[in-house]
Amino acid sequence: MRPSIVVSNYRIVRKILIAEDDFYILDIYKSAFAGAGYEVTTAENGEKVLELLKINSYDVMLLDIMLPKVSGTEIINWCRAEKSPAKNLLIFALTNLDEAIFVKKVLDQGANGYFVKAKIEPHALIERIDAAIRSQNK
């Protein structure tokens, strides 16, 4: 099932779920994506992420791996399960864990990409996410 895309004033509005437990970082990304025209929903823990994914559809999710209550890796596994309503969701890990073995594990579990918070600026992240959405919609 593809997420619905809302057309507002002839502009496509993309829906993003940002899962991050650090309020400061969450606020930076929320503002950046809202400023880029995204409809932004946020969650501060993994339990809330799962609740939101069960009742809403999104074009993309930025997912901190070290979330309280339910980890990012558990969320990826839930999303990639055969009967998950979020099976085809674009998922990008956004974390400060930068070890190659950990990156490989997250990508092997089904994340579409992996970004290290300390190494990417919000505008560059938005460009990469936009490109991924365009590629998926072709």
C-alpha positions as CSV (number, residue, x, y, z in Angstrom):
1,M,0.0,0.0,0.0
2,R,1.5,3.4,-1.0
3,P,1.1,6.3,1.3
4,S,-1.4,8.9,0.1
5,I,0.2,12.1,-1.1
6,V,-1.7,15.3,-0.3
7,V,-1.8,18.0,-3.0
8,S,-1.9,21.5,-1.6
9,N,-1.8,24.5,-3.8
10,Y,-0.5,22.3,-6.6
11,R,2.5,21.2,-4.5
12,I,3.0,17.7,-3.3
13,V,3.2,17.4,0.5
14,R,5.3,14.5,1.7
15,K,4.6,12.9,5.0
16,I,7.5,12.1,7.3
17,L,7.7,10.5,10.8
18,I,10.7,11.5,12.8
19,A,11.5,9.2,15.7
20,E,14.1,10.8,18.0
21,D,14.3,10.9,21.8
22,D,16.6,14.0,22.0
23,F,14.3,17.0,22.0
24,Y,16.9,19.4,20.7
25,I,17.8,17.2,17.7
26,L,14.1,16.4,17.1
27,D,13.3,20.1,17.0
28,I,16.1,20.8,14.4
29,Y,14.9,18.1,12.1
30,K,11.2,18.9,12.6
31,S,11.8,22.6,11.7
32,A,14.0,21.7,8.7
33,F,11.6,19.2,7.1
34,A,8.6,21.4,7.8
35,G,10.4,24.3,6.1
36,A,11.0,22.0,3.1
37,G,7.3,21.4,2.8
38,Y,6.9,18.1,4.6
39,E,4.0,17.2,6.9
40,V,6.0,16.2,10.0
41,T,4.9,13.9,12.7
42,T,7.2,13.2,15.6
43,A,7.7,10.4,18.2
44,E,10.0,10.5,21.2
45,N,10.0,6.7,21.9
46,G,9.6,3.4,20.0
47,E,6.3,2.6,21.5
48,K,4.8,5.8,20.1
49,V,6.4,5.1,16.7
50,L,4.6,1.7,16.5
51,E,1.3,3.2,17.5
52,L,1.6,5.9,14.8
53,L,2.6,3.4,12.1
54,K,-0.4,1.2,12.9
55,I,-2.9,4.1,12.2
56,N,-1.1,6.4,9.7
57,S,0.8,6.1,6.5
58,Y,4.0,8.0,5.8
59,D,6.3,8.5,2.8
60,V,9.4,8.2,4.9
61,M,10.6,7.7,8.5
62,L,13.8,9.0,10.1
63,L,14.5,6.6,12.9
64,D,16.9,7.0,15.8
65,I,18.2,3.5,16.6
66,M,18.6,4.0,20.3
67,L,15.0,4.9,21.2
68,P,13.5,4.2,24.7
69,K,10.8,1.5,25.1
70,V,11.2,-0.1,21.7
71,S,14.5,0.1,19.8
72,G,14.9,1.3,16.2
73,T,16.1,-2.2,15.2
74,E,12.9,-3.7,16.6
75,I,10.9,-1.1,14.7
76,I,12.6,-1.9,11.4
77,N,11.9,-5.6,12.0
78,W,8.2,-4.9,12.7
79,C,8.0,-2.7,9.6
80,R,9.5,-5.3,7.3
81,A,7.3,-8.1,8.5
82,E,5.1,-9.6,5.8
83,K,1.8,-8.3,7.2
84,S,3.0,-4.9,8.5
85,P,1.1,-1.9,7.2
86,A,4.5,-0.1,7.0
87,K,6.1,-2.9,4.9
88,N,7.0,-0.5,2.0
89,L,7.9,2.5,4.1
90,L,11.2,4.2,3.3
91,I,13.2,3.9,6.5
92,F,16.4,5.9,7.2
93,A,18.4,5.3,10.4
94,L,19.5,8.6,11.9
95,T,22.0,7.9,14.7
96,N,25.4,8.6,16.0
97,L,26.4,4.9,16.0
98,D,29.0,4.8,13.3
99,E,30.6,1.3,13.5
100,A,30.6,-0.5,10.2
101,I,29.3,-3.8,11.6
102,F,26.3,-1.9,13.2
103,V,25.6,0.0,9.9
104,K,25.6,-3.3,8.0
105,K,23.3,-4.9,10.6
106,V,20.7,-2.1,10.3
107,L,20.8,-2.1,6.5
108,D,20.5,-5.9,6.4
109,Q,17.4,-5.7,8.6
110,G,15.7,-3.5,6.0
111,A,16.6,0.1,6.5
112,N,16.9,2.0,3.1
113,G,19.8,4.1,4.3
114,Y,21.9,5.1,7.3
115,F,22.9,8.6,8.3
116,V,25.2,9.7,11.2
117,K,23.8,12.7,12.9
118,A,27.1,14.3,13.5
119,K,28.2,13.9,9.9
120,I,25.2,15.3,7.9
121,E,23.6,18.7,7.9
122,P,19.8,18.9,7.8
123,H,19.7,20.4,4.3
124,A,21.8,17.6,2.9
125,L,19.6,15.0,4.7
126,I,16.5,16.6,3.1
127,E,18.2,16.4,-0.4
128,R,19.0,12.7,0.1
129,I,15.5,11.9,1.4
130,D,13.8,13.9,-1.5
131,A,16.0,11.9,-4.0
132,A,15.0,8.6,-2.4
133,I,11.3,9.4,-2.5
134,R,11.6,10.5,-6.2
135,S,13.4,7.3,-7.0
136,Q,10.8,5.2,-5.2
137,N,7.9,6.9,-7.1
138,K,9.3,6.3,-10.5
